[in-house]
Amino acid sequence: MPGPSTLVQHWVASGWAAQWKPQLYNYRDGELTPSPDEQVRWVGVPRMSAITRGLLKDVTATPLLAAAPKLAAVAAGVQMEPTWAIALGFETPLDTPMQGCFVQANPLDWLARNRSKPGRDAHLDTWVLHATSDWSKQHIDLAKEEVIEQLWGAFAEMLSCSVPAPTFALAHRWLYARPAVNHEWGTLADADLGLYACGDWCLSGRVEACTSISETAMNAPLSSRKPRLAISACLTGLNVRYNAGHKASSLCLDLLDEHFDWVPLCPEVAIGLGTPREPIRLVGDPEHPVVTGTLNSTTDFTGPLREYGEQMAEQIDDICGYIFMQKSPSCGLERVKVYQDEGRPAQRAGRGVYAAAFCARRPDLPVEEEGRLHDPVLRENFIARVYTYADWQSQLRQGLSRGALTRFHARYKYLLMAHNPQAYRSLGRLLGSLNRDDDPAHIADKAELQQLIGQYQKGVVPLVVPSRTCNPIRKTLDYAMPSDELLPIGEVARLTGVNPVTLRAWERRYGLIKPQRTPKGHRLYSQDQVQRVQAALCWLERGAAISQVRELLDGSTNTPPTLQGEWGERIEQMITATTRLAQRPLDQLLNQMMALYPAVTVCERLLLPLLEALTSRWQTHFDARLEQFWLCAWLLSSNGHHLEILEWSVEPRQLRLAVDRLRPHTLLLHLGRRPDLTALGRALRETNVKKLLGGSTVTLHEAELRALPLTDLYLFDSPQAALRRFQQP
């Protein structure tokens, strides 16, 4: 199937579509200003329905979504919002050069001059006006005549010219016009069924977004897109251990299963050992251990296990990583006990024989032990290596060229820059040494290119041993964004993960960001604007609607706190200890300050500024509000109050049972993302205790919470406020 660019060319050749080059304006704060745009726009000819009519001419529609429950569940969860649209026709053309306009802070959201579009009837000066979703919801049942009257009035107020009564007017109510939330899904896929779904509701709710993401779906092969990982078979729940049991990993089966396809392997069973069987262990020299039975030490399994490891390393060449069972004499990657003649383990640990042989043949393959993957830092690093390795192997299968290597390097340069700046500079110099003669005829014979491929294989794909003191996003932004540098929209999209179409919508529809413009109209973003995009993402993650984000950003500050004096020194020391994950210095610093000052003072002057500083440093990784909520519990306990902490999310029915059994003096609740306020209200109505409600989303739902018919309900935004309210009678 052709990609969208080829598809659009086909539409144009068939007479269904043509390019539209409007003179665009922007209306904000009562001011109408030109707004040049570099985006290419296409419209149906002679009307928008011409494209769908042409596509459906010889097509039989078949319902597929019902057969794909994964895709159906996602689609069912998309909330759509309505839009009122009207068309106004004037005998005399309006005296304005405007042909399209993005409108803000107005009942209108978008308007277009129909006669400026190719193939339209120019007899009348016809305008199409779209209302905002908020206005449309408020006036959803308004009569069409009233809708026309109000939107016509708003249109007339925008223009500096006179707007007479229209010759004709039409109104149409779209009940499902645009998604309520701008998703960043792109193309949705059910790899098991080989089905793909895409539409404007998958991205920003615009036709351009639908066209751009359809390229991924149309060019994607109808096969599984998940990387394949080899895994110790016992971790998948197979009964292959010596006692005929298993060591099923909830991490792999519940958390990682939806992202990877598994290739279970058990070397003991593969070399002919049954289940149940005599346990095996490592004995002898930790550098070159021997595998024997724990009861019969005369049987040597070292050779068969080593040979099987070498065999599998050659045969399963389509995997992108391997998860081994820890501490296993066959599969352990490190810290495996090696027993001596007297039966005691050696001081030095060894490696599983099978794992050592496999890794020796596949040194570039990402490998990790299941136990270590419970560490979030190690797990993130392993997953990044797996996906990088999968991308690199895909690139090798497609063939290497100068352009392909340049694009691959562009995708991973920031990751490499954060972990290994020296390798980043070396690879950049090698790429720069290539010339057009290398693409593609002589690509395989270029010595420098072979060196480059080798460095990618050893440098980019395995990355480095993860460093807990490394903040890749911060180092990347510091490297790539000096304070006086302006970035194009594509680079901002790469840094923030927000699609360019969405960035344009945030600017024009919601006024979230204000990029600068080149003489040709191209957008350029300062570091402050990029940080504003990241702050907007944080609010969206907390459950805020996109229409609320501008007010939230304008009412807050992202300026890092100033750390001065003794308290500032202590905070800096605790930040250093935190980045190194050094618990003892943290405890010592906290105990020292607790010995000198009251708990409330330590919380206000030390812990809260510490969390604020850390939130500023880790803005794209962490939300410190939950830690602040934990401080509420810590602060109360430090004042002599007994606490019962429920360490999991509690359903409303379970909440009532917990209150009935524990009979607390006060109920302290953290409001999560997108809460069900109706269910919460029902649950709290049956609890006759004081209720303190806080969390990152309280401010977003304050009006609805205060409207709940509840007694003894108090909202708070800081631990001190919770403590003061708790201490009141």
LINCOR-V647544 format. One record per residue. PSI is psi as a letter, one per 40 degrees, with the letter a starting at -180 (none if undefined). Layout:
PSI + PSI
//
This chain:
h + i + i + d + d + d + d + d + d + d + d + d + d + e + e + d + i + i + h + h + g + i + h + i + i + h + h + h + f + e + h + h + i + i + g + i + h + e + h + h + i + i + i + i + h + e + i + d + e + d + d + d + d + d + d + e + d + f + h + h + h + h + h + d + d + d + e + g + d + d + d + d + d + d + d + d + e + h + h + i + i + i + h + h + h + i + h + h + h + h + d + h + i + i + g + h + e + h + e + i + h + h + h + i + f + i + d + i + d + i + i + i + h + d + e + e + i + i + e + i + h + e + d + i + g + h + h + h + h + h + i + i + d + d + d + d + d + d + f + d + e + i + i + d + d + d + d + d + d + d + d + d + d + d + d + d + d + d + i + e + i + i + h + i + h + i + d + i + h + i + i + h + h + h + d + g + d + i + i + d + h + g + i + f + d + b + h + i + i + g + d + d + e + f + i + i + h + i + i + d + e + e + c + e + e + i + d + d + d + d + d + d + e + d + d + d + d + d + e + h + i + g + i + h + e + h + i + h + h + i + i + h + d + d + e + e + e + h + g + e + i + d + e + f + a + i + f + h + h + d + d + d + d + d + d + e + d + e + e + i + h + i + g + h + h + h + d + d + d + d + e + e + h + a + h + i + i + h + i + i + i + h + i + a + h + d + d + g + i + i + h + i + i + d + d + g + e + e + h + h + e + d + d + d + d + d + d + d + d + d + d + d + d + d + d + g + e + e + i + e + i + h + h + i + h + i + e + h + e + d + e + h + d + i + f + h + h + h + i + i + d + e + e + i + i + i + d + h + i + a + i + h + d + d + d + d + d + d + d + d + d + g + d + e + h + h + i + i + i + d + d + d + e + e + h + d + d + d + d + d + d + d + d + d + d + d + d + d + d + d + d + d + d + d + d + d + d + e + i + i + i + d + d + d + d + d + d + d + d + d + d + e + d + d + d + d + d + d + d + g + d + d + d + d + d + d + d + d + d + d + d + d + e + i + a + d + e + e + h + e + d + f + d + e + e + h + d + d + d + d + d + d + d + d + d + d + d + d + d + d + d + e + b + i + h + h + h + e + e + h + g + d + d + d + d + d + d + d + d + e + g + i + d + e + h + h + i + i + d + d + d + d + d + d + d + e + e + h + i + d + d + d + d + d + d + d + d + d + d + e + f + d + i + g + i + i + i + i + d + e + e + i + i + h + h + i + d + d + d + d + d + d + d + d + d + d + d + d + d + d + d + e + e + i + i + d + e + e + d + d + d + d + d + d + e + i + i + e + h + i + i + h + h + i + a + d + d + d + d + d + d + d + d + d + d + d + d + d + d + e + f + h + d + d + d + d + d + d + d + d + d + d + d + d + d + d + i + i + d + d + d + d + d + d + e + d + d + d + d + d + d + d + d + d + d + d + d + f + d + e + d + i + h + e + d + d + d + d + d + d + d + d + d + d + d + d + d + e + e + e + h + h + i + h + h + h + f + i + h + h + i + d + d + d + d + d + d + d + d + d + d + d + g + i + d + i + h + h + i + h + h + a + h + g + i + g + d + d + d + d + d + d + d + d + d + e + h + f + i + h + h + h + h + a + i + e + e + d + d + d + f + d + d + d + d + d + e + h + g + i + i + f + h + h + i + i + e + i + d + d + d + d + d + d + d + d + e + i + none
//
